[in-house]
Amino acid sequence: MIPKDPVMLLSYVNLKLRDFYESLDALCDDLEADREEITEKLASINYHYDEEKNQFV
């Protein structure tokens, strides 16, 4: 289950991206998660996906 709290979501997603997935799209496909929902929630705490780093910064 993906966390609802933005700060917990940030930690969860960055860990998954670092250890298991080569991209945000791969994570979303595998976990059947909504990419737009994740990016909007993390943007609300000023974090944005960096494709080169494959993490939210």
C-alpha positions as CSV (number, residue, x, y, z in Angstrom):
1,M,0.0,0.0,0.0
2,I,1.3,3.4,-1.0
3,P,1.4,6.0,1.9
4,K,-1.1,8.9,1.8
5,D,1.0,11.3,3.8
6,P,3.3,13.3,1.4
7,V,6.4,13.0,3.5
8,M,6.0,9.3,4.0
9,L,5.2,8.9,0.3
10,L,8.4,10.7,-0.6
11,S,10.5,8.4,1.5
12,Y,8.6,5.3,0.2
13,V,8.9,6.3,-3.5
14,N,12.5,7.3,-3.4
15,L,13.5,4.1,-1.6
16,K,11.6,2.0,-4.3
17,L,13.1,4.0,-7.1
18,R,16.6,3.6,-5.7
19,D,16.4,-0.1,-4.9
20,F,13.9,-1.6,-7.3
21,Y,12.8,0.5,-10.3
22,E,14.7,2.2,-13.2
23,S,12.0,4.9,-13.6
24,L,8.9,6.4,-12.1
25,D,6.8,4.9,-14.9
26,A,8.1,1.4,-14.1
27,L,7.2,1.9,-10.4
28,C,3.7,3.1,-11.3
29,D,3.1,0.3,-13.8
30,D,4.3,-2.4,-11.3
31,L,2.4,-1.0,-8.3
32,E,-0.6,0.0,-10.4
33,A,-0.2,3.6,-9.0
34,D,-1.3,6.8,-10.5
35,R,1.8,8.8,-11.6
36,E,-0.1,12.1,-11.7
37,E,-1.4,11.6,-8.2
38,I,2.1,10.8,-6.9
39,T,3.7,13.8,-8.6
40,E,1.0,16.2,-7.5
41,K,1.1,15.0,-3.9
42,L,4.9,15.4,-3.8
43,A,4.8,18.7,-5.7
44,S,2.6,20.0,-2.8
45,I,5.7,19.6,-0.5
46,N,8.0,21.0,-3.3
47,Y,9.5,17.8,-4.6
48,H,9.7,17.0,-8.3
49,Y,10.8,14.0,-10.2
50,D,14.3,14.2,-11.6
51,E,14.6,11.6,-14.4
52,E,18.4,11.7,-14.4
53,K,18.7,11.0,-10.7
54,N,15.6,8.7,-10.8
55,Q,14.3,10.3,-7.6
56,F,12.2,13.1,-6.2
57,V,14.4,16.1,-5.3
